[in-house]
Amino acid sequence: MDVEVVESLRARDAQAFRLLIERLQQPLIGYLHRLVGDREVALDLAQDTFLQTYKEIGKTSEDLYVDAWIYRIATNYALRYLKRKRLRQFVGLDSPSTPEDFNVHLMVPGPENQAETRILVQEALSKMKPKDAICLQLHYGSGFTYEEISFVLQMTPEAVRKRVARCVEKFRALYSASSQTDDM
C-alpha cells in the first residue's frame, strides 16, 4: 500500500477502512479458518483483528506494511485462541471433536478429490507446530514475502526463509503419510 493510504487510515478515514476491509476480509478469514479449523471462530477473530487495527493504526508509522501488520494481529489472536483451546482440552473442558466434525468445515462444493486434497492439507498442517504452519500459509497461501512474514512473526527474513524451507519438507512428509493412510 502506498503512503497516502496509510495516512488515510491513520487519519481514521472511514472510506479507507471500508476499502481495506473489503480487500482483506475474505483472505484473512480464509487464513484464520485454516489456522483454527473453525469458520465461526475465524469470523470472530477477523472481526477482532479489524477492530484492533482501527484502534491501533494511529500509533503506527507511515512506512508500515499494512497487510503484514494486520496479519500479525490476526496471527496473534489465532495463536492465543489455539493456546486456550489446547489448555481447555488438556484440562478436559472441551471434548475433542471427531474427524467427521473436522471434515465438515473443510468440505467445499466441487470435485470429490478437491475436497479430499483440502482435508489432507489441513490434516498435515494441523500436525505441524503453529508457527511452522503459519509460515507456509502466509508464504504459499497468501503470497507474503519472507520480509513480510518476518514482520508478522517478529523474526529475521533469513530465519523465515530457513523455516519455510524446513517446513516444506515436514509438510511433504506429513502430507504423504496422510495420503498413504487414506489409500488403505
C-alpha positions, 0 to 999 in steps of 0.5 A: 500500500502506498503512503497516502493510504496509510495516512488515510487510515491513520487519519481514521478515514472511514472510506479507507477502512471500508476499502481495506476491509473489503480487500482483506476480509475474505483472505484473512478469514480464509487464513484464520479458518485454516489456522483454527479449523473453525469458520465461526471462530475465524469470523470472530477473530477477523472481526477482532483483528479489524477492530484492533487495527482501527484502534491501533493504526494511529500509533503506527508509522507511515512506512508500515506494511499494512497487510503484514501488520494486520496479519500479525494481529490476526496471527496473534489472536489465532495463536492465543485462541489455539493456546486456550483451546489446547489448555481447555482440552488438556484440562478436559473442558472441551471434548475433542471433536471427531474427524467427521466434525473436522471434515465438515468445515473443510468440505467445499462444493466441487470435485470429490478429490478437491475436497479430499486434497483440502482435508489432507492439507489441513490434516498435515498442517494441523500436525505441524507446530503453529508457527511452522504452519503459519509460515507456509500459509502466509508464504504459499497461501497468501503470497507474503514475502519472507520480509513480510512474514518476518514482520508478522512473526517478529523474526529475521527474513533469513530465519523465515526463509530457513523455516519455510524451507524446513517446513516444506519438507515436514509438510511433504512428509506429513502430507504423504503419510496422510495420503498413504493412510487414506489409500488403505 
